[in-house]
Amino acid sequence: LLLLTGRHVYVPDYPAPIGIEGAGEVIAAGPSSRLRVGDRVAIPFGGTWRERMAVEDEVVLPLPPDVDLEQAAMLSVNPFTAAGLLEGLPAGACVALNAGNSAVSALVLAMARARGLTALAVVRDGAAEPGVRARGAYAVLVDGPDLAERLRAAAPGPIVRALDAVAGDASGRLFDAVAEGGELVVYGLLADDQVRLPAARLVFRDVTVRGYSRLRSLRALTVERRAAISAELVELLGRGELTTPVEARYPLAEVAAALAHQVHPG
């Protein structure tokens, strides 16, 4: 969607394939492939808005035969993003995240709970608090000028990582909540194309600020680590903890209607 709206850093050569996740069944495999015809796989990148595609064996993520293909088709972006955002954190660590009512945040909360992490969620509207808390948030706070102070007070320990999907001034508020030696990870731009940070505190505090790209992270993983994360995600999916509601289904021929649908609030 960022490519279609011209907001992605990558500018493709046209014509260009669209789509960065999907799932399907193998219809043909080379003699040295680990896969067989009929195997189900998730596809993490490569232009998936098409009916058939050819990919290298090591790119796809093997799935169990009874997996729900619709849910598996959403496994490679949001769940892998959630896993990557939490990568390297020890059990017991505290994280804070904004856009607490988003699909990615719901997955982050589920994975944080599974990994023994404490997650504090920030929302724009207090009406979202019960639902976000039910997903496993330790505390839910409504965004505002004094957010950093309230986050620090609500956390049972130092906030070692903050996950920013909003950008703009929201980045600075999360930055102020992070403990010394921690980090702010910016992975989305829901509200703004700029990240605004308090300059003096950026200079004099020991807080790292970095971006996160699922694709860059995924390609940097070893095949073994990618398989381990995939297995973790499939297990959580099988337990119903990563299920994403599907509101509507469109064939490729009705892509314009699908794009119109996805911009509706809620």
Protein Blocks (a to p, Z undefined) as FASTA:
>chain_A
ZZmnopafbdcdddddedjbdcdddfbdcfkbcbdehiacddfbeojabfbdcddfklpc
cddfkbcfklmmmmmmmmmmmmmmmgoiaghiacddehklbmklmmmmmmmmmnopacdd
ddfblklmmmmmmnopabdcdddfklmmmmmmmpgbdcfbdcdfkgpjllmmmmmmpcgh
iacddfbdfkbcbdcddfklmmmpccddddddfklmmmmpcfklmmmmmmmmmmmmmnop
mcccdfbdcdfklmmmmmmmmmpgZZ
